Each structure stands twice: as C-alpha cells, then as structure tokens.
Amino acid sequence: MTTTKLDLTGLKCPLPALKTRKALKTVTPGDFLEVHCTDPLSVIDIPNLIRETGDKVEITEWNETRIVFLIERPMARWKTPKADDTPVRVVPAKAGTQPPICEVNGIAAPA
C-alpha cells in the first residue's frame, strides 16, 4: 500500500474537489491519497465527493492553516450495472390489443 500526496494549498473552491477527483483516478485499489488543502470549503466538498466515489475519507489534520484528508481506495468494489449491461428487448403487441411490452432480464414492463 502506497500513499500519494497531493498539495492543493492555495486553491479555492471548486478546484480542490475537482483535482482530488482527477487524482483518485490514478490511485490503485488498496492505496491512499493524502490531500493537503487550505480552502475551508474543502471540508464539505471533498467528503461529498468521496461519498459519491465510494471511497473512505478521514480528516487527519484541521487547523487555521491547513486541512489534511487521507482517502483510501477500497480493495474490492461492486460493479454497478450500466444501461449497456442489461439486455432489453421490445416485444411487439398484436394489432389492436395492448401497447408493446419491454422485457428487461426476463421481467416484462409496459413500454
């Protein structure tokens, strides 16, 4: 497990959150990202970002001069199904009976 340090001191909202999101893409699962900020709004923005990404965050230092976040990329992640992963087929209805039916994974629903 390695720790990558990201110095975002002096940057104002929304840059700390945006640069943290970009840096997280390069962190491998099981590793850490240590983020140093001076913007007081980062204590709101970065935890909200981490809630969206599913990673873990801890504020390790918080004083008048800086805020330090330690973000952990978990080892295992559940794959979220995408629209392209789900087979969908439209079953045409007979003329004059009912609207077409959409079938997703074998479950029928009105189109």
Backbone as JSON Lines, residues from 0, in Angstrom:
{"i":0,"aa":"M","n":[0.84,-1.19,0.0],"ca":[0.0,0.0,0.0],"c":[0.88,1.24,0.0]}
{"i":1,"aa":"T","n":[0.62,2.1,-0.95],"ca":[1.39,3.33,-1.05],"c":[0.48,4.53,-0.83]}
{"i":2,"aa":"T","n":[1.1,5.64,-0.46],"ca":[0.36,6.89,-0.24],"c":[0.87,7.93,-1.22]}
{"i":3,"aa":"T","n":[-0.03,8.49,-1.99],"ca":[0.3,9.57,-2.92],"c":[-0.12,10.87,-2.27]}
{"i":4,"aa":"K","n":[0.77,11.87,-2.28],"ca":[0.46,13.17,-1.68],"c":[0.07,14.15,-2.76]}
{"i":5,"aa":"L","n":[-0.98,14.93,-2.47],"ca":[-1.5,15.92,-3.4],"c":[-1.58,17.26,-2.66]}
{"i":6,"aa":"D","n":[-0.76,18.22,-3.09],"ca":[-0.72,19.53,-2.44],"c":[-1.63,20.5,-3.18]}
{"i":7,"aa":"L","n":[-2.75,20.85,-2.56],"ca":[-3.72,21.76,-3.16],"c":[-3.82,23.06,-2.36]}
{"i":8,"aa":"T","n":[-2.77,23.36,-1.6],"ca":[-2.79,24.58,-0.78],"c":[-2.86,25.8,-1.69]}
{"i":9,"aa":"G","n":[-3.67,26.77,-1.28],"ca":[-3.83,28.0,-2.03],"c":[-4.96,27.96,-3.05]}
{"i":10,"aa":"L","n":[-5.47,26.78,-3.37],"ca":[-6.57,26.68,-4.35],"c":[-7.91,26.9,-3.65]}
{"i":11,"aa":"K","n":[-8.82,27.53,-4.35],"ca":[-10.16,27.81,-3.82],"c":[-11.19,26.93,-4.52]}
{"i":12,"aa":"C","n":[-12.34,26.8,-3.87],"ca":[-13.46,26.02,-4.36],"c":[-13.81,26.46,-5.78]}
{"i":13,"aa":"P","n":[-14.03,25.55,-6.67],"ca":[-14.18,24.1,-6.56],"c":[-12.93,23.3,-6.92]}
{"i":14,"aa":"L","n":[-11.79,23.99,-7.13],"ca":[-10.59,23.3,-7.61],"c":[-10.1,22.15,-6.72]}
{"i":15,"aa":"P","n":[-10.09,22.28,-5.37],"ca":[-9.62,21.13,-4.59],"c":[-10.42,19.85,-4.84]}
{"i":16,"aa":"A","n":[-11.74,19.96,-4.93],"ca":[-12.56,18.77,-5.18],"c":[-12.33,18.24,-6.59]}
{"i":17,"aa":"L","n":[-12.22,19.11,-7.58],"ca":[-12.02,18.67,-8.96],"c":[-10.67,18.0,-9.14]}
{"i":18,"aa":"K","n":[-9.63,18.57,-8.55],"ca":[-8.3,17.97,-8.68],"c":[-8.19,16.68,-7.87]}
{"i":19,"aa":"T","n":[-8.92,16.59,-6.76],"ca":[-8.94,15.35,-5.99],"c":[-9.61,14.25,-6.81]}
{"i":20,"aa":"R","n":[-10.73,14.57,-7.46],"ca":[-11.42,13.58,-8.3],"c":[-10.49,13.08,-9.4]}
{"i":21,"aa":"K","n":[-9.76,13.97,-10.04],"ca":[-8.85,13.59,-11.11],"c":[-7.72,12.71,-10.57]}
{"i":22,"aa":"A","n":[-7.17,13.07,-9.41],"ca":[-6.07,12.3,-8.83],"c":[-6.52,10.92,-8.39]}
{"i":23,"aa":"L","n":[-7.77,10.78,-7.93],"ca":[-8.28,9.49,-7.49],"c":[-8.31,8.47,-8.63]}
{"i":24,"aa":"K","n":[-8.43,8.94,-9.86],"ca":[-8.46,8.02,-11.0],"c":[-7.13,7.29,-11.18]}
{"i":25,"aa":"T","n":[-6.05,7.86,-10.65],"ca":[-4.73,7.25,-10.8],"c":[-4.34,6.39,-9.61]}
{"i":26,"aa":"V","n":[-5.11,6.44,-8.53],"ca":[-4.79,5.67,-7.32],"c":[-5.34,4.25,-7.47]}
{"i":27,"aa":"T","n":[-4.48,3.28,-7.27],"ca":[-4.92,1.89,-7.4],"c":[-5.64,1.43,-6.14]}
{"i":28,"aa":"P","n":[-6.57,0.48,-6.26],"ca":[-7.29,-0.01,-5.08],"c":[-6.32,-0.53,-4.02]}
{"i":29,"aa":"G","n":[-6.6,-0.16,-2.77],"ca":[-5.75,-0.53,-1.65],"c":[-4.75,0.54,-1.28]}
{"i":30,"aa":"D","n":[-4.58,1.56,-2.13],"ca":[-3.64,2.64,-1.86],"c":[-4.37,3.85,-1.29]}
{"i":31,"aa":"F","n":[-3.58,4.85,-0.87],"ca":[-4.11,6.04,-0.22],"c":[-3.74,7.29,-1.0]}
{"i":32,"aa":"L","n":[-4.58,8.31,-0.87],"ca":[-4.31,9.64,-1.41],"c":[-4.38,10.61,-0.24]}
{"i":33,"aa":"E","n":[-3.28,11.32,0.0],"ca":[-3.24,12.32,1.07],"c":[-3.35,13.69,0.42]}
{"i":34,"aa":"V","n":[-4.4,14.42,0.78],"ca":[-4.71,15.7,0.14],"c":[-4.52,16.83,1.16]}
{"i":35,"aa":"H","n":[-3.71,17.83,0.8],"ca":[-3.46,18.99,1.66],"c":[-4.18,20.19,1.05]}
{"i":36,"aa":"C","n":[-5.07,20.81,1.83],"ca":[-5.87,21.95,1.36],"c":[-5.79,23.1,2.36]}
{"i":37,"aa":"T","n":[-6.08,24.3,1.85],"ca":[-6.23,25.47,2.73],"c":[-7.63,26.07,2.64]}
{"i":38,"aa":"D","n":[-8.41,25.67,1.66],"ca":[-9.75,26.2,1.47],"c":[-10.7,25.61,2.51]}
{"i":39,"aa":"P","n":[-11.33,26.44,3.35],"ca":[-12.23,25.91,4.38],"c":[-13.43,25.14,3.81]}
{"i":40,"aa":"L","n":[-13.84,25.44,2.58],"ca":[-14.98,24.73,1.98],"c":[-14.63,23.3,1.58]}
{"i":41,"aa":"S","n":[-13.35,22.97,1.57],"ca":[-12.96,21.61,1.21],"c":[-13.44,20.58,2.23]}
{"i":42,"aa":"V","n":[-13.71,21.01,3.49],"ca":[-14.22,20.06,4.49],"c":[-15.65,19.64,4.16]}
{"i":43,"aa":"I","n":[-16.3,20.37,3.27],"ca":[-17.63,19.98,2.79],"c":[-17.51,19.26,1.45]}
{"i":44,"aa":"D","n":[-16.74,19.88,0.53],"ca":[-16.68,19.38,-0.85],"c":[-16.01,18.02,-0.98]}
{"i":45,"aa":"I","n":[-14.88,17.82,-0.34],"ca":[-14.14,16.57,-0.52],"c":[-14.88,15.38,0.11]}
{"i":46,"aa":"P","n":[-15.41,15.47,1.35],"ca":[-16.2,14.34,1.84],"c":[-17.42,14.03,0.97]}
{"i":47,"aa":"N","n":[-18.06,15.05,0.4],"ca":[-19.19,14.8,-0.51],"c":[-18.73,14.08,-1.77]}
{"i":48,"aa":"L","n":[-17.58,14.46,-2.3],"ca":[-17.01,13.78,-3.45],"c":[-16.73,12.31,-3.13]}
{"i":49,"aa":"I","n":[-16.16,12.07,-1.97],"ca":[-15.8,10.7,-1.59],"c":[-17.05,9.86,-1.36]}
{"i":50,"aa":"R","n":[-18.1,10.46,-0.88],"ca":[-19.36,9.74,-0.73],"c":[-19.85,9.27,-2.1]}
{"i":51,"aa":"E","n":[-19.67,10.1,-3.12],"ca":[-20.07,9.73,-4.48],"c":[-19.21,8.62,-5.07]}
{"i":52,"aa":"T","n":[-17.9,8.65,-4.78],"ca":[-16.99,7.67,-5.38],"c":[-16.99,6.35,-4.63]}
{"i":53,"aa":"G","n":[-17.47,6.34,-3.38],"ca":[-17.49,5.1,-2.61],"c":[-16.19,4.81,-1.9]}
{"i":54,"aa":"D","n":[-15.27,5.75,-1.88],"ca":[-14.01,5.56,-1.16],"c":[-14.2,5.94,0.3]}
{"i":55,"aa":"K","n":[-13.12,5.85,1.09],"ca":[-13.17,6.21,2.51],"c":[-12.3,7.44,2.73]}
{"i":56,"aa":"V","n":[-12.79,8.37,3.56],"ca":[-12.02,9.59,3.83],"c":[-11.95,9.82,5.33]}
{"i":57,"aa":"E","n":[-10.83,10.38,5.76],"ca":[-10.62,10.75,7.16],"c":[-9.87,12.07,7.17]}
{"i":58,"aa":"I","n":[-10.33,13.0,8.0],"ca":[-9.59,14.27,8.16],"c":[-8.56,14.03,9.25]}
{"i":59,"aa":"T","n":[-7.28,14.06,8.85],"ca":[-6.23,13.76,9.81],"c":[-5.68,15.01,10.49]}
{"i":60,"aa":"E","n":[-5.86,16.16,9.86],"ca":[-5.41,17.42,10.45],"c":[-6.33,18.53,10.01]}
{"i":61,"aa":"W","n":[-6.71,19.4,10.96],"ca":[-7.61,20.51,10.64],"c":[-7.29,21.65,11.58]}
{"i":62,"aa":"N","n":[-6.65,22.7,11.08],"ca":[-6.36,23.88,11.89],"c":[-6.5,25.13,11.03]}
{"i":63,"aa":"E","n":[-6.06,26.28,11.53],"ca":[-6.24,27.54,10.81],"c":[-5.48,27.59,9.49]}
{"i":64,"aa":"T","n":[-4.41,26.83,9.38],"ca":[-3.57,26.95,8.2],"c":[-3.79,25.88,7.14]}
{"i":65,"aa":"R","n":[-4.22,24.69,7.54],"ca":[-4.42,23.66,6.52],"c":[-5.34,22.54,7.0]}
{"i":66,"aa":"I","n":[-5.84,21.8,6.02],"ca":[-6.69,20.63,6.26],"c":[-6.05,19.48,5.49]}
{"i":67,"aa":"V","n":[-5.9,18.34,6.16],"ca":[-5.3,17.18,5.51],"c":[-6.31,16.04,5.51]}
{"i":68,"aa":"F","n":[-6.59,15.52,4.32],"ca":[-7.5,14.39,4.15],"c":[-6.69,13.16,3.79]}
{"i":69,"aa":"L","n":[-7.05,12.02,4.36],"ca":[-6.47,10.75,3.96],"c":[-7.59,9.93,3.34]}
{"i":70,"aa":"I","n":[-7.46,9.67,2.04],"ca":[-8.51,8.98,1.29],"c":[-8.0,7.59,0.93]}
{"i":71,"aa":"E","n":[-8.81,6.59,1.22],"ca":[-8.44,5.21,0.92],"c":[-9.31,4.67,-0.2]}
{"i":72,"aa":"R","n":[-8.66,4.09,-1.19],"ca":[-9.37,3.38,-2.25],"c":[-9.57,1.95,-1.78]}
{"i":73,"aa":"P","n":[-10.8,1.48,-1.6],"ca":[-11.01,0.12,-1.13],"c":[-10.53,-0.92,-2.14]}
{"i":74,"aa":"M","n":[-10.15,-2.08,-1.63],"ca":[-9.63,-3.15,-2.49],"c":[-10.71,-3.69,-3.42]}
{"i":75,"aa":"A","n":[-11.87,-4.04,-2.89],"ca":[-12.92,-4.65,-3.7],"c":[-14.05,-3.65,-3.88]}
{"i":76,"aa":"R","n":[-14.55,-3.56,-5.09],"ca":[-15.68,-2.69,-5.37],"c":[-16.72,-3.5,-6.12]}
{"i":77,"aa":"W","n":[-17.96,-3.24,-5.82],"ca":[-19.04,-3.87,-6.56],"c":[-19.18,-3.17,-7.88]}
{"i":78,"aa":"K","n":[-19.38,-3.92,-8.92],"ca":[-19.6,-3.34,-10.23],"c":[-21.04,-2.87,-10.33]}
{"i":79,"aa":"T","n":[-21.2,-1.62,-10.64],"ca":[-22.53,-1.06,-10.83],"c":[-22.97,-1.35,-12.26]}
{"i":80,"aa":"P","n":[-24.11,-1.99,-12.42],"ca":[-24.55,-2.29,-13.78],"c":[-24.83,-1.01,-14.57]}
{"i":81,"aa":"K","n":[-24.43,-1.04,-15.81],"ca":[-24.67,0.1,-16.71],"c":[-25.83,-0.25,-17.62]}
{"i":82,"aa":"A","n":[-26.37,0.76,-18.24],"ca":[-27.5,0.54,-19.14],"c":[-27.14,-0.45,-20.25]}
{"i":83,"aa":"D","n":[-25.89,-0.42,-20.69],"ca":[-25.47,-1.3,-21.78],"c":[-25.36,-2.75,-21.32]}
{"i":84,"aa":"D","n":[-25.24,-3.0,-20.0],"ca":[-25.08,-4.35,-19.48],"c":[-26.4,-5.12,-19.43]}
{"i":85,"aa":"T","n":[-27.52,-4.42,-19.48],"ca":[-28.82,-5.07,-19.31],"c":[-29.47,-5.33,-20.65]}
{"i":86,"aa":"P","n":[-29.77,-6.58,-20.94],"ca":[-30.43,-6.85,-22.22],"c":[-31.89,-6.38,-22.18]}
{"i":87,"aa":"V","n":[-32.26,-5.61,-23.14],"ca":[-33.63,-5.09,-23.24],"c":[-34.15,-5.46,-24.61]}
{"i":88,"aa":"R","n":[-35.36,-5.98,-24.65],"ca":[-35.98,-6.23,-25.94],"c":[-37.42,-5.8,-25.88]}
{"i":89,"aa":"V","n":[-37.9,-5.27,-26.97],"ca":[-39.29,-4.83,-27.06],"c":[-40.05,-5.92,-27.79]}
{"i":90,"aa":"V","n":[-41.11,-6.39,-27.13],"ca":[-41.96,-7.43,-27.71],"c":[-43.17,-6.73,-28.31]}
{"i":91,"aa":"P","n":[-43.31,-6.76,-29.65],"ca":[-44.44,-6.07,-30.26],"c":[-45.77,-6.74,-29.89]}
{"i":92,"aa":"A","n":[-46.77,-5.92,-29.68],"ca":[-48.1,-6.44,-29.36],"c":[-48.86,-6.73,-30.65]}
{"i":93,"aa":"K","n":[-49.87,-7.56,-30.54],"ca":[-50.73,-7.83,-31.69],"c":[-51.56,-6.59,-31.96]}
{"i":94,"aa":"A","n":[-51.9,-6.4,-33.18],"ca":[-52.65,-5.21,-33.6],"c":[-53.95,-5.06,-32.82]}
{"i":95,"aa":"G","n":[-54.14,-3.89,-32.22],"ca":[-55.39,-3.57,-31.54],"c":[-55.54,-4.18,-30.16]}
{"i":96,"aa":"T","n":[-54.51,-4.8,-29.58],"ca":[-54.7,-5.43,-28.27],"c":[-54.12,-4.59,-27.14]}
{"i":97,"aa":"Q","n":[-52.83,-4.44,-27.1],"ca":[-52.19,-3.72,-26.0],"c":[-50.91,-3.05,-26.5]}
{"i":98,"aa":"P","n":[-50.38,-2.11,-25.71],"ca":[-49.12,-1.47,-26.12],"c":[-47.97,-2.48,-26.05]}
{"i":99,"aa":"P","n":[-46.86,-2.18,-26.74],"ca":[-45.72,-3.08,-26.69],"c":[-45.2,-3.25,-25.25]}
{"i":100,"aa":"I","n":[-44.57,-4.37,-25.01],"ca":[-44.02,-4.68,-23.69],"c":[-42.49,-4.63,-23.78]}
{"i":101,"aa":"C","n":[-41.87,-4.0,-22.8],"ca":[-40.41,-4.01,-22.69],"c":[-40.02,-5.13,-21.74]}
{"i":102,"aa":"E","n":[-39.06,-5.91,-22.13],"ca":[-38.63,-7.01,-21.27],"c":[-37.18,-6.77,-20.88]}
{"i":103,"aa":"V","n":[-36.92,-6.66,-19.54],"ca":[-35.59,-6.45,-19.01],"c":[-35.25,-7.63,-18.12]}
{"i":104,"aa":"N","n":[-34.23,-8.39,-18.48],"ca":[-33.85,-9.58,-17.72],"c":[-35.02,-10.52,-17.49]}
{"i":105,"aa":"G","n":[-35.86,-10.67,-18.47],"ca":[-36.97,-11.59,-18.37],"c":[-38.19,-11.06,-17.65]}
{"i":106,"aa":"I","n":[-38.15,-9.81,-17.17],"ca":[-39.28,-9.23,-16.46],"c":[-39.97,-8.24,-17.39]}
{"i":107,"aa":"A","n":[-41.25,-8.43,-17.6],"ca":[-41.99,-7.59,-18.54],"c":[-42.5,-6.35,-17.85]}
{"i":108,"aa":"A","n":[-42.44,-5.23,-18.56],"ca":[-42.97,-3.96,-18.06],"c":[-43.55,-3.2,-19.24]}
{"i":109,"aa":"P","n":[-44.61,-2.42,-19.01],"ca":[-45.18,-1.64,-20.12],"c":[-44.16,-0.7,-20.7]}
{"i":110,"aa":"A","n":[-44.14,-0.53,-21.99],"ca":[-43.17,0.35,-22.66],"c":[-43.58,1.79,-22.53]}
